[in-house]
Amino acid sequence: MYNTRQKENLLKFLRENSSEHITVQKICNFMSNAGTPVGTATVYRQLDKLVEQGTVRKYLLDGRSGACYQYTGNDSECCEHYHLKCIICGKLIHLDCEFLNNINSHILEHHGFVVDNSKTVFYGQCSECLKGDKNHK
C-alpha cells in the first residue's frame, strides 16, 4: 500500500523537478534515497492517478523507452501552449507563440478539428545542442 509519506515524497520530487521530464527509474531512485523505497508498479499506479487528476502530464518519447512525467499542478496555462522537447539533453521548453496559435485557428476553421495543446509536443534539438554545447543541462 502506498503510504502518505511516500505520496508526499513523490509529489515533492515532481514539484521540485517540474521543469524536467522524469522517468519512473529516477523516481524510484529518489524514493529509495529518501528512505521511502517503493516498487515500480506502485509508482506507475500513483502516476496514473496523478495524470487522471491533471496534476502530472505523461509523455511518450519514442516506441522504445518508457514514459516520462512532468508535474504541472493543475496549471491550466501549461495546457494552453505547445512544448518543445530536446531529444539530446531532455530540456523542456514552454512555447507561447502567436504563429502556432494561428495554426490552431486555421485547423479548427478549415478542418473542423481542435488541437489539444496539452498533448502536443514538438521533438527536436534545442539551440545549445545544435551548437554542440554538452555542458548546458
Salt bridges, closest charged atoms under 4 A:
GLU20 OE1 - LYS26 NZ 3.84
ASP62 OD2 - ARG64 NH2 3.78
ASP96 OD1 - HIS81 ND1 3.26
GLU128 OE1 - LYS91 NZ 3.25
